[in-house]
Amino acid sequence: MATQRIYYDDAYVREFTAKVLSCEAVPPNLQAGRTQTAWAVVLDRTALYPASGGQPHDFGKLGDAGVLEVQDEGDEVIHIVDRELDEGAAVAGCVDWPRRFDHMQQHTGQHLLSAVFQERAGLPTVSFHLGEEICTIDLRGPEPSDELLEGIERAANHIIFENRDLHVHYATPEQLAERGVRKRIEREGMLRVIEIVGADYQPCGGTHVRSTGQIGLVLVRRRSKVRGDWRVEFVSGRRAERLARADFRQLRDAAQALQCAPDEVHAAAERVVAERDAHFAALRGSLQQLAEAGAALTLHSAVAAGDGLCVVERVLEGVHPDFPGLFAAALAKRERVVALVAASDTGQILFAQHPAEGRDMAVLLKRVLGEVDGKGGGTKDFARGKLADASAVGRAIELARTWLA
C-alpha cells in the first residue's frame, strides 16, 4: 500500500495521525550512526519527509518513538524509529519544525537561484546539496564571475522581496516539456511541480515555503571547480542571518587585531602579509648564514676516517625548525662529508652527503626507520624524516653511523 505523503500538498502540517501498517526490527547501521537495533515503520500516511533530491530527511516523533531516519522506498515511506510500535494501531506523529522550515527555506532558495542562473547566465543546475551549514548547487558552463554572482544574488533577493506566491501543481512530462522546464524529465506519469510565480516551474518532491518572502534572504558565498562544473555555495533564511552576523564578528575581530577600521581590513592584511614575508626572508637569510658558519666551524674541528670520509653527527636542541635542514645541507657541501643531523625537541632526522660521495641517504633513512618508528623520504643525497618519539633521535643517529661504517 502506498504511503500518502501529506507534505506533497501542505508542507506546513506539523502534526498528524496515521495507522501503523508494519513495524520490523532492523539491525544497527554504523554508517548511518545507529549503534543499536531500531524499527522500520510504514504508515498509511505521513508528514515526515524522506531524504530525496538533495534534501535531508526530517526528524520528529511517532508516539513516544523518536524518528532517526526517513527513507523513500518507491511508493512507501520508511520511518526508522528507536522503539517498537504496535502494528494496526493509530499513532500521533509530529515533525521537528525548526529543522523542516530551515530545509524549506534552503530548498526554495535553491529553486530560485537555479532559475535566475539559468535565465540570466544560461548556467543550468546539475546537482543540489542541502548541508547542515552550507548549501551548494553545481552549475554547468563557463566560470561565473564575482560580478555575476553578485548580480544573481541581487536578482534573487529582488524576487524574494516581491513576496511572490508558490504553488503546487501536477503535470505529465509532456506538459512540462511544453512549458520549457529547465530540468530534464526522465520519469513517467503524473509529476509534482513547484511554481514560483513568474520565476520558476519545475518538478520537485521536496518541501517549500508558501511565498518567496518566507525565504527571507539568499546569500551567495563562493564558487569552486568540481569535476568540470562550478560549485556555488549559498545559504537562505535564518542561516543567512546567522552567517552574516558571524561574518561581521570576524571582520570586527580582524579589524581590532589589525588596529584599523573594518573597511580597511583588506589593505591592513596585505600590509601585514608583506611585512611577514620580509621578516621571513630576513630570518631565512640569517639562518642560512648561521648554518654556513656552524658547518665551517664543525668541519674545521672534525676528524676524518681513515678512508678520508668525514661523518658529522649532531643532535641539536632548541633551534628554529628550519635550521637542522640548512645545517645538514651546509655540511654536505664539503667533499667526503656525510651529515647525520637530528633535533631532539621535534624528532627531525636529516641525512645528507656531498654528491660525489656515492652512498644513498634515502636508503639509509629507510633502513633506520625500519628500526625506529617514524616517517620520511628523500633523494640519494638528502633525506629527511620525523620520528614518532623525539627522544629516539640519538638511537637513530647511532644506527645510521653504525651502518655507514
N, C-alpha and C positions, 0 to 999 in steps of 0.2 A: 504493500500500500504506500502510495506516495505521501510524503510529508507536506502538509500545507505550510507554505512559507509566508508567515504574516508580514515579515519585513518587506516583501515584494511590493505590497500595496500601501503599507504605512510603516515607515522606519521609526516612527515616534512611539510605537507601542512598547512600553517598558515592562508591563506585567500581563500575564496570560494564563489561561488554564488549558490543560491538554490531557489526553489519555495515553498511558504508557502501553505501547504496543509490544515492546520486548525489552528485556534487560539481561545482558550476558556479561559474565566476568571476562576481563581481558588482562593479560599479563603485564608486568611493568615494562615501560618503554624508556630506556635511559636516554635515547636520542631526543625524546620529547620532554625529558626531565621528570618522568614518572618512575619512582623507585618502588612503588607498591602496587598491589592489584587494584584495578579500577573497574568500572562497569560501563558498557556501551549501551546507551538507551536510545530507542527510537520512539518518537511521539507521533501522534496523528497530526499535530500542528505545532509550530514553534515560532517564536520571535527572535531566537538566538541565531546569529549569522555564522555560517561556517567559513573557514579560510578558503578564499577563492578570488581569482582575478587580481592578485597583488594586495588584497585587503586581509588582515589577520582576523581570526575568529573572535567572537565575543566571549566574555566571561559572564557569569551570573549564577543563579541558583535554580534548582528544581526541587521544590520542597526544602528539606534540610540538606540536600546534596549540593556540594559545590561543583560547578561546571569547570572542568580542567581544559577541555578542548572541544571544538565543534567541527565535524568533518562533513564534507559534501560527498555523498556516495550515490551518484546517479539521481534517482527520484527520492532517495531518503536522506535525511539529515541525522547524523550520528552524534549523540551527546556523550562525551566521556566524562563521567562523574566519579566522585570519591566515595560513594556509598551506594548500596543496592536499593533499587526502587521496586515496588510490587507491580508485576505485570497486570494490566487490566485496570489499574487504579487511576483515579484522576489526580493530577499533580498541578500545583501552582508554580509557575515559573516567573523569573524576573531577570532583567538584563542589567549588567553593570553599565549604567547610563553614562557616567563621565567618559569611560573608555569608548563606548559606542559613539557618542556625539563627537568626540575627538576624531574618530575614524570617518565619520560623516563629513566633517569639515575638511579633512585631508583629501578624501576621495573626490568630493565635489570640486575642491580646489584643483585637483589633477585634471578633471574633465575640462574645466575652464581654461587652464593653462595650455593643455594639449590642443584645444580648439583654437586658441589665439596663435600658438606657434604654427599650426597648420595654415591658418588663414593669412597671417601677416608675413610669415617667412617660408612657407612651403616645407616645413620640417615636420614630418609625421612622427608620432609617438609609437615606438615598437615594444616598449615594456614599461611597467609601473611597479614600484615597490613602496609600500607604506611601512616604514620602520618605526621603532619605538621613539626615536627622537627626530629623525630626518626622513623625508620622503624624496623619492627620485623618479624621474622619467628619463628614458633613453630615447634620444632623437636621432633620426637617420638623415644624413645630409652634411653640408658644409658646417664648419665650426661656427656656432653662434657667438658674435662679438659681445663685449661688455655693453656696448650701446644698445644692441638688440635685446639682450636680457633685461636691461632697464626699461626699454620700450614695451616689451611683452608684459613685464610686471605692472607697469603703469596702465596698460590697456586692460589687463585682467582686473585690476582693482577698480577701474572705472566702471566695469560691468558689475562688480560687487556692490559698489556704492549706489548703483541704479536699482538695486534690490529686485532683480528680475526673478520671476517665478520659475520653479522647476516642476515638471510634470512627468508622470509615469505613463507610458503607452505600451501597447503590444502590437507587433508587426511581423510580417514574414520577411525573409531575406530579400525577396523580390521587391517588396515595398520599400525596404531600407535602401536597396540599390537605386531605386528611383529618386530617393531623397539625396543621394550622393554622400552617404555617411563616410567619415574619414577612416573607419576601421574595417578591415577585410572581414567578411562574414563567411564562416566555414560551417556553421551549424544549420540544421534544417528545422522546419516547424515554426511555431509562434515564438518570438523573442521579446524579452522585456527591453524597453528602450527608455533612456533618461533624456529628457529635453530640457536644456537651458534656453529659455525663450530668446530667440534672436541670436543665439551664440553657438549652440551645440545640439546634436540629435544623434545619440549613439547607443547601441545595445550594451547593457551592463546589468549584472545581477547584484551589484553592491548596494549599500545603504547611502542615502544622500539627504542633504538638508532640503527644506521646502522652498527656500529662495536664496539668491546669491548673497544677500545681506547677512545671512547666518554663517557664511564662510568667515566673515569678519575682515580678514586681510590675508593677502598672499605675499610672502617674501621669497624671492628667488635668490639663492645663495651663490653657488659656484658651479662651474662645469668641469668635466674631466673626460678624457678619451677612454672608452671602454669597448674593446673588441670591435673597433671600427665605427662605433656610434658615439654620440656625445651625451654623457650623463649629466643631467641638471638637477641639483638639489634644491628643494623648496620646503616651506612649511606654511601652514594655514592656521587661521583662528587663534585659539589660545596658545598654541605652540609659537606662532609668530609673535605674540605679545611677550611670552617668556624669553624667546631668543633675542628679541630686540632689547629687552631690559638687560639680558646677560651681555650683549654686545656693548651696551652703553657702560655697564660696570667695568668691563675690560678696558674700554677706551679711557674711562675716567682714571682707573688704576694705572694704566700706562702713562697717562699724562702726568699724574702725580709722581711716578717713579722717574720720569724724564724731566720733571720740573718745567712743564710747559703747558700751554692751553690745549684742550682736546683737538682743536683744528690744526695744531702744529705738531701732532704726534708723528706724522709721516716724515716730515723734514727732520725732526729731532732724532728719530730712529735711524735715518740714513746717516746722520752725523755721528751717532754712537757707533754704528757699524764701521764707518770709515776709521774712526779712532781705534776701535778694536783691532781692525786689520793692520793698522800702522803699528800698534803696540805688539801685535803678534809677530809681525815681520821683524821688529827690533829685537824681540825676545829670541826668535829663531836664530837671528844673526849672532846674538850673544852666546846662545847655547852652542852654536857651531864653533865659535872661537874658543869657548871653554873646552869643548870636546877635542879640538885640534891641539890645544895647549896641554890638556891632560894626557892625550895619546903620546905627544912628543916626550913629555916627562916620564911617562911609564916606559916607553921603549928605550929611553936613554939608560934606564937602570935595569932593564930586563936582561935575563941571561938566556942565550940561545942554546938549544940542544946540540948534541954532537954533530948531527947532520945539517946544522945551520938553521933548523926550524925553531921559531920563537913562538911558544904558546903562552898567550897572556890570559890569565884567569882573574876576573874581578867580580865581586859581589857588591853592588852599590846599594846605598841606603839613603832615603830622604832626598832623592834627586827628582827633577822635573821628569814627567813620563816620557818626554821625547829624548832626554839625554842619553839613556843607555844605547839606543839605536845609533845616534850620532857618534857616540864614543866608540862603539864597536866598528862602525864604518871608517872612522878616522884611523883606528889601529890597523885595519886591514889594507890601508893604502900602501903600507910598507911591505916590500917583498919578503917572502919567507916568514910571514906572520899569520897566525891563526888566533882570533879573539874569541874567548868564551866569557860572555858578559851576562850578568843577571842583576835584577833589582829585588831585594829581599822584601820590600813592602808591597810590591804589586805582583810578584810571581813571574815577571818577564824573564825570558832567557833568549839570548841572541848569540848566534854562532856566525862568524864572518872570517873570510880569508882573502888574501891577495889573489887576484885572478890567475896568477902564474903558479899558484901552489899545487893545483891539480887534485885536491880532495873534493868531497861533496858534502857541503854543510846541511843540505836538506835531508840527505840520507842519515847523517849523524843525528840531526834533531829527531827524525822519525824513530831512530833506534832508542834514543833517550826517553822519548815519550812512550815507548813501549814498556819502559820500566817505571817511569814516574808519570802519574796521571796528569794529562794536560792536552792542549790543542795547539796546532801551529802548522807552519809550512814555509816554503821559500824556494830559493834557487840554489844552484850549485855553490855560489859564492856567499850568499847571505840568507840565513834562515831565522825566523822569529817564532817564538811560541809563548804560551802562558800556562803556568801550572795551576792545577786546581787548588793546591795547597802551597801558598807562597813560602812557607817555611822549608819546603823541599828544594829550594833553588841550589843550596850548597851541594846536595847529593847529585842533582842534575849536572852541575858543573864538574863534579868529581868523576861521574860516569863518562862524560864526554872527554875529559882529559885522559882517562884510562884507555878509551877506545882509540884515541889519537896516537897513543904511544906505539 
